[in-house]
Amino acid sequence: MEPSGPRDYELKAREGLRGLVLAHELDYIDFLPIFSQTHPPSQLYRDHIHLSPQGNTLVSQTIGDRLKKQLKN
């Protein structure tokens, strides 16, 4: 059985991404907290990594909402 939670290489990649976002003042959407609000979160995936239709819909809606908010400003 594989341990749950992020792997070491995932943590390192997230740290590098965080640094890039901050250094270049990029707009970034962290989907992990958004996905964790869905119960069960596994319904957002076809397998351990690829999004299901529900997962793709959530990503599309989230990005669309962010763009609408930015266009209003």
HELIX and SHEET records of a PDB file:
HELIX    1   1 ASP A    8  HIS A   24  1                                  17    
HELIX    2   2 PHE A   31  SER A   36  1                                   6    
HELIX    3   3 PRO A   41  LEU A   44  5                                   4    
HELIX    4   4 PRO A   53  LYS A   72  1                                  20    
END                                                                             
